[in-house]
């Protein structure tokens, strides 16, 4: 059964809830007493999940999002020029 939490409560304590979801807990998030979404742990056996790119293969610490976005924008701009 999911625990009910407020949207403000979630925003102010994101890390706490991330850890709880990682442990298997589920949450229903409400705004003005109405449910708006659920947070549930991913189903590890679900075949819908697929690893597209493992950025740790390029750098053990991963790739910073800013660097990734910069490179993607650059590639996108180049493809627009050739189209």
Secondary structure, DSSP 8 states (H G I E B T S, - for coil): --EEEEHHHHHHTHHHHHHHHHTT--EEEEETTEEEEEE----TT-TT------GGGT-TT---HHHHHHHHHHHHHHHHHH-
